[in-house]
């Protein structure tokens, strides 16, 4: 990760802990195991066991973002007292995965990982703090979701106008055939 992203994440994590007593962690690795797996079932069992072992020594309450680049695995694990505070799917699908999965930009993987984790971590600490009526001053304020929503609107608009143009062309062609 980029050292500036690590510094910012560390600052947000410390502020979250001071204000709420909640620890927020990131575990980033190229891969969880050094050996290949014969089948997907064994690989998933290993990953789940690995993640459970990671959480055993964490100070509670905690929330942990895990990412393994080669295993293509991203997860959010939280202590039981934080269940229901952060929507795991919303956090991963709305703030982290889109930045990692963007193939259109030519940024190196290090930059994508740094941006994705910084974006997701910021949202994580904000949601945890908000659940306790606190604010995190060092958090990155809300542009992560805005960009994604603007992109979705743009794509849906293109699809809508494409369907309208296609329907119009088919309708016009049929009318032409009737006038012959």
C-alpha positions, 0 to 999 in steps of 0.5 A: 500500500501507499505509505500516505494511505497507511498514514491516513488509515492509521489516523482514522483508526486512532480517532475511532478508538479514542472516540468509540473504543472500537478497533478497526483493522485491515489485513492485506496479503498477496495470498493466504496460503503458500500452496495451491488447493485441489478444489474450491471447497478446501480452499474456502474452508482454509480461508474461513479457518485463516480468517477465524484465526486472525480474529482470535487475538484482536482487541474487542470490539473490532471490525476487520477488513481482510483482503487477499489479492491472489485469492481474490478474497475480500471480507469484513469481519466484526465482533458480535457487539458490532453485528448489524452496524455496518452492512457488509455487502454495502461496504464491500460492493459500494466502496471497495470492490468497484475501485479494485475491479476497475479495469478501465483505468491504467493505475497500478494494482498498488494504487487501486488497493490503496484507494479501495482500502482507504475508501472502504476503511473511511466508510467503515469508521464513519458508520461505526462512529455514527452508530454511537453518535460520534463523528470522525473528523479525519475520515474522507467525506462521502465522495466514494459513493457519489462517484459510483452513483453518478457512473450508474446513472450514466450507464442506465441513461445510455441503456435507456436511450439505446433501447429507445433508439432501437425501438424507434428504428424498429417502429420506423422500419415497420411503418416503411414496410406498410407504405410499400 
